[in-house]
């Protein structure tokens, strides 16, 4: 899910995971500012997240992006890290 607020701010996003018709969950409990699906293949999904320092304006993340790989283990998606906090 993504949405735009018609400003220079980055759109909030929240990643929803499904397996066939079963909802597995989301990547986090709160939306982030800026993310995108980088790849999806072989039971792995890589999501790139914009990474804001605490003092960054909403337009301009200054930290390197964080890529999280979610791997399907047959029962659940296992992330190799956590999405960065949004300001």
ABEGO torsion letter per residue (X at the ends): XBBBAGBABBBBBBBBBBBEABBAEBABABBBBEBBBABBBGGBBBBBBBBBBAABBAABBABBBBBBBBBBAGABBBBAEBBBBBX
